[in-house]
Amino acid sequence: MEFVTVGNAGNIADTTGYGAVGYNYRIDKYEVTNAQWNTFVSLAGAPTGNPSNAYDSSSPFTGDQKPTTNVSLCEAAQFCNYLTSGDKSLGAYQLGTDGSVTTDRAAAVSAYGTAYVIPTPDEWYKAAYHKNDGVTGNYWLYPTQLDVAPSNILSDPDPSNSANFYIIGSGYTVGSPDYVTDVGAFENSDSAYGTFDQGGNVWEWTETVYFESYYYIRGGSYGSVAAGLCASYSNNYYVLYNELDGLGFRVVAIPEPASAAIMTLAGLFIALKRRKR
């Protein structure tokens, strides 16, 4: 896994009300991939839980570097716990027998030094749209460092300001059966902090409740129109224990982990990939 630093702690929120974060943190440069998810399952076992959904649906989109999808928030929480503690039941998240998820980041940081977590809406938003120009309230409309809607054409090389989404009259970036692109495929269309695919490809979980069992999701997907990628679009949510083929996640690390910890994570995934060959 590759993380980038989101600095400028104490920045001002956007006019949407999102984006203010009072601490520095690191966020996954890319959406969690099939390869990373399969590594987790190989080491920790398939995520489990109650209610009846066993949190074991596999991604419909094949390829190691595709974003892993059909991941419930309950599954994503167990992935983060495993990164934190080496045990999918121990970390910032506790899964209740009723299917609920409770969060205690401070306790996880106290116990393990670094907590790997699902982003809050503010953490996600800042990484995507903030201009990275100091402790400011300056934001882009799109997570490609522009206020102009991106193109949905996949080109090599990427001309910048491109993303995987749907344009009425033009269609999908990638048609059936693939739909999603490899993470980072639009190599010149990163955010000001260096993240990729925060607009389009797949929706991404946040750890914040909208109402009861519904949690906010952000960013749009391969099936979204350009408005779904925009900073002003925030009214989307999904049930925490349900899965969707256009919904994945990325990971945040708080506080900023030491470089040695990041290298350990990278080595873990590389080692397992070699072992599976």
C-alpha positions as CSV (number, residue, x, y, z in Angstrom):
1,M,0.0,0.0,0.0
2,E,1.2,3.5,-0.8
3,F,0.2,6.4,1.4
4,V,0.4,10.2,0.8
5,T,0.5,12.9,3.5
6,V,-2.4,15.3,3.9
7,G,-0.9,18.2,5.8
8,N,-2.0,21.8,6.5
9,A,-3.6,20.8,9.8
10,G,-6.3,23.3,10.9
11,N,-7.4,24.3,7.4
12,I,-10.7,25.9,6.9
13,A,-13.8,24.1,5.6
14,D,-15.1,24.5,2.1
15,T,-18.4,26.4,1.5
16,T,-20.0,22.9,1.5
17,G,-19.1,22.6,5.1
18,Y,-16.7,19.8,4.5
19,G,-12.9,19.5,4.5
20,A,-11.7,21.0,7.7
21,V,-9.3,18.6,9.5
22,G,-7.3,19.7,12.6
23,Y,-4.4,17.2,12.3
24,N,-2.1,15.8,9.6
25,Y,-2.8,12.3,8.4
26,R,-1.9,9.9,5.6
27,I,-4.3,8.4,3.1
28,D,-4.1,5.6,0.6
29,K,-2.9,6.9,-2.7
30,Y,-5.2,4.5,-4.5
31,E,-8.4,2.6,-3.8
32,V,-7.8,-0.8,-2.1
33,T,-7.2,-3.3,-4.9
34,N,-8.2,-6.9,-5.5
35,A,-4.6,-8.0,-4.8
36,Q,-4.5,-6.3,-1.4
37,W,-8.0,-7.6,-0.5
38,N,-7.0,-11.1,-1.5
39,T,-3.8,-10.8,0.6
40,F,-5.9,-9.8,3.6
41,V,-8.3,-12.7,3.2
42,S,-5.4,-15.2,2.7
43,L,-3.7,-14.0,5.9
44,A,-6.7,-13.2,8.2
45,G,-9.5,-15.3,6.7
46,A,-12.7,-14.0,5.1
47,P,-14.4,-11.3,7.1
48,T,-17.3,-12.6,9.1
49,G,-20.2,-11.1,10.9
50,N,-23.8,-11.0,11.9
51,P,-26.5,-10.3,10.4
52,S,-27.0,-12.9,7.8
53,N,-24.8,-11.3,5.2
54,A,-21.5,-13.1,5.8
55,Y,-19.5,-10.2,4.2
56,D,-17.9,-12.6,1.7
57,S,-19.1,-11.5,-1.7
58,S,-16.2,-11.4,-4.1
59,S,-15.4,-8.5,-6.5
60,P,-17.1,-8.9,-9.9
61,F,-14.2,-7.1,-11.6
62,T,-11.2,-9.2,-12.0
63,G,-7.5,-8.1,-12.1
64,D,-5.1,-7.5,-9.3
65,Q,-5.0,-3.8,-9.8
66,K,-8.7,-3.2,-10.1
67,P,-10.4,-1.6,-7.0
68,T,-11.9,-4.3,-4.8
69,T,-15.7,-3.9,-4.7
70,N,-18.7,-5.7,-3.2
71,V,-17.1,-4.7,0.1
72,S,-19.5,-3.7,3.0
73,L,-18.4,-1.1,5.5
74,C,-18.2,-4.0,8.0
75,E,-15.7,-5.8,5.8
76,A,-13.7,-2.6,5.2
77,A,-13.6,-2.1,9.0
78,Q,-12.1,-5.6,9.5
79,F,-9.5,-4.9,6.8
80,C,-8.5,-1.7,8.7
81,N,-8.4,-3.6,12.0
82,Y,-6.0,-6.2,10.5
83,L,-3.7,-3.5,9.3
84,T,-3.7,-1.9,12.8
85,S,-3.3,-5.0,15.0
86,G,-2.8,-8.1,12.9
87,D,-6.3,-9.3,14.0
88,K,-9.4,-8.3,12.1
89,S,-11.4,-8.1,15.3
90,L,-9.0,-5.7,17.1
91,G,-8.4,-2.1,16.2
92,A,-10.5,1.1,15.8
93,Y,-13.7,-0.8,15.0
94,Q,-15.9,-3.2,17.0
95,L,-18.6,-5.1,15.2
96,G,-21.8,-5.7,17.2
97,T,-23.8,-8.9,16.9
98,D,-26.6,-6.7,15.6
99,G,-24.5,-5.7,12.6
100,S,-23.5,-2.3,14.1
101,V,-20.1,-0.8,13.9
102,T,-18.6,1.3,16.7
103,T,-15.5,3.4,16.3
104,D,-12.8,4.3,18.9
105,R,-9.8,5.8,17.0
106,A,-8.1,7.1,20.2
107,A,-8.1,3.7,21.8
108,A,-6.6,2.1,18.7
109,V,-3.9,4.7,18.5
110,S,-3.1,4.3,22.3
111,A,-2.9,0.5,21.9
112,Y,-1.1,0.2,18.6
113,G,0.6,3.5,17.9
114,T,-1.1,3.9,14.5
115,A,-4.7,3.3,13.6
116,Y,-5.7,2.4,10.1
117,V,-9.2,3.5,9.5
118,I,-11.9,4.3,6.9
119,P,-11.8,8.1,6.2
120,T,-14.3,10.5,7.7
121,P,-16.1,12.6,5.1
122,D,-13.8,15.6,6.1
123,E,-10.6,13.5,5.7
124,W,-11.8,12.1,2.4
125,Y,-13.0,15.5,1.1
126,K,-9.8,17.4,2.0
127,A,-7.6,14.8,0.3
128,A,-9.7,15.0,-2.8
129,Y,-10.5,18.7,-3.2
130,H,-8.3,21.0,-1.0
131,K,-5.7,22.9,-3.0
132,N,-2.8,22.0,-0.7
133,D,-1.9,25.7,-0.4
134,G,-1.6,26.1,3.3
135,V,-4.1,26.5,6.1
136,T,-6.8,27.8,3.7
137,G,-10.3,27.3,2.7
138,N,-9.4,26.9,-1.0
139,Y,-10.8,23.9,-2.8
140,W,-11.2,22.6,-6.4
141,L,-14.6,21.5,-7.7
142,Y,-13.1,18.2,-9.0
143,P,-10.4,15.9,-7.5
144,T,-8.2,16.5,-10.5
145,Q,-7.0,20.0,-9.4
146,L,-9.4,21.8,-11.7
147,D,-12.9,23.5,-11.6
148,V,-13.7,22.0,-15.0
149,A,-15.4,18.6,-15.4
150,P,-12.9,16.0,-16.5
151,S,-12.9,13.9,-19.7
152,N,-13.9,10.3,-19.4
153,I,-11.5,9.1,-22.1
154,L,-8.8,6.6,-21.1
155,S,-5.7,7.6,-23.0
156,D,-2.0,6.6,-22.8
157,P,-0.4,8.9,-21.7
158,D,-3.1,10.5,-19.7
159,P,-3.5,14.2,-20.7
160,S,-4.6,15.1,-17.2
161,N,-8.1,16.0,-15.9
162,S,-9.5,12.6,-16.8
163,A,-11.6,10.1,-14.8
164,N,-13.7,6.9,-15.2
165,F,-17.3,8.0,-15.2
166,Y,-20.4,8.1,-17.5
167,I,-21.2,10.8,-20.0
168,I,-24.7,10.9,-21.5
169,G,-24.4,10.5,-25.2
170,S,-20.9,9.2,-25.1
171,G,-21.2,6.3,-22.6
172,Y,-18.8,4.6,-20.2
173,T,-15.1,5.0,-20.1
174,V,-14.7,1.2,-20.2
175,G,-17.7,-0.8,-21.3
176,S,-19.0,-4.2,-20.2
177,P,-17.8,-6.4,-18.6
178,D,-14.9,-4.5,-17.1
179,Y,-16.3,-1.0,-16.4
180,V,-13.6,-0.2,-13.8
181,T,-10.1,0.8,-14.6
182,D,-6.9,-0.2,-12.8
183,V,-6.3,2.1,-9.9
184,G,-4.1,5.1,-10.9
185,A,-4.8,4.5,-14.6
186,F,-5.2,8.2,-15.1
187,E,-1.7,8.9,-14.0
188,N,-1.7,12.7,-14.5
189,S,-5.1,13.3,-12.9
190,D,-4.2,13.2,-9.2
191,S,-5.5,15.5,-6.5
192,A,-3.3,18.2,-5.0
193,Y,-2.2,15.8,-2.3
194,G,-1.4,13.0,-4.8
195,T,-4.4,10.7,-4.5
196,F,-6.0,9.0,-7.6
197,D,-9.5,8.1,-8.5
198,Q,-11.3,10.0,-5.9
199,G,-13.6,11.0,-8.7
200,G,-15.2,8.1,-10.5
201,N,-14.2,4.4,-10.9
202,V,-16.0,3.3,-7.7
203,W,-17.8,5.0,-4.8
204,E,-15.9,5.0,-1.5
205,W,-17.0,4.4,2.0
206,T,-16.6,6.9,4.8
207,E,-16.9,6.0,8.4
208,T,-19.6,8.5,9.3
209,V,-23.3,7.7,9.8
210,Y,-25.8,9.5,7.8
211,F,-28.9,8.0,9.5
212,E,-29.3,4.8,11.5
213,S,-27.4,2.1,9.5
214,Y,-26.7,4.3,6.5
215,Y,-23.2,5.7,6.0
216,Y,-22.0,8.4,3.6
217,I,-20.2,7.4,0.5
218,R,-18.3,9.7,-1.8
219,G,-16.7,10.3,-5.2
220,G,-19.0,8.8,-7.8
221,S,-18.3,5.7,-9.8
222,Y,-18.0,4.4,-13.4
223,G,-21.7,4.8,-13.7
224,S,-22.0,8.3,-12.4
225,V,-22.3,11.5,-14.4
226,A,-19.8,14.3,-13.8
227,A,-21.9,15.9,-11.1
228,G,-21.3,12.8,-8.9
229,L,-17.5,13.6,-8.9
230,C,-18.0,17.2,-7.9
231,A,-17.2,18.6,-4.4
232,S,-20.7,19.8,-4.0
233,Y,-22.2,16.3,-4.4
234,S,-22.5,14.8,-1.0
235,N,-26.0,13.4,-0.7
236,N,-25.3,9.7,-1.2
237,Y,-25.2,6.9,1.4
238,Y,-25.5,3.1,1.7
239,V,-26.3,0.5,4.4
240,L,-23.2,-0.5,6.3
241,Y,-23.6,-4.3,5.9
242,N,-24.6,-4.2,2.2
243,E,-22.3,-4.7,-0.8
244,L,-22.4,-3.0,-4.2
245,D,-20.3,-3.7,-7.3
246,G,-19.5,0.0,-7.7
247,L,-18.5,0.6,-4.1
248,G,-15.0,0.2,-2.6
249,F,-12.8,2.1,-0.1
250,R,-9.4,3.5,0.7
251,V,-7.6,3.7,4.1
252,V,-6.4,6.5,6.3
253,A,-3.5,6.2,8.8
254,I,-3.6,8.3,12.0
255,P,-1.4,9.7,13.3
256,E,1.1,9.7,10.5
257,P,2.8,6.4,10.8
258,A,6.6,6.1,10.7
259,S,8.1,5.3,7.3
260,A,9.1,1.9,8.7
261,A,5.5,1.0,9.3
262,I,4.6,1.9,5.8
263,M,7.4,-0.2,4.5
264,T,6.2,-3.1,6.6
265,L,2.8,-2.9,4.9
266,A,4.3,-2.7,1.5
267,G,6.5,-5.7,2.2
268,L,3.6,-7.7,3.6
269,F,1.6,-7.4,0.4
270,I,4.6,-7.9,-1.9
271,A,5.7,-11.1,0.0
272,L,2.2,-12.7,-0.3
273,K,2.0,-11.8,-3.9
274,R,5.3,-13.6,-4.6
275,R,4.1,-16.6,-2.5
276,K,0.9,-16.9,-4.6
277,R,2.8,-17.1,-7.9
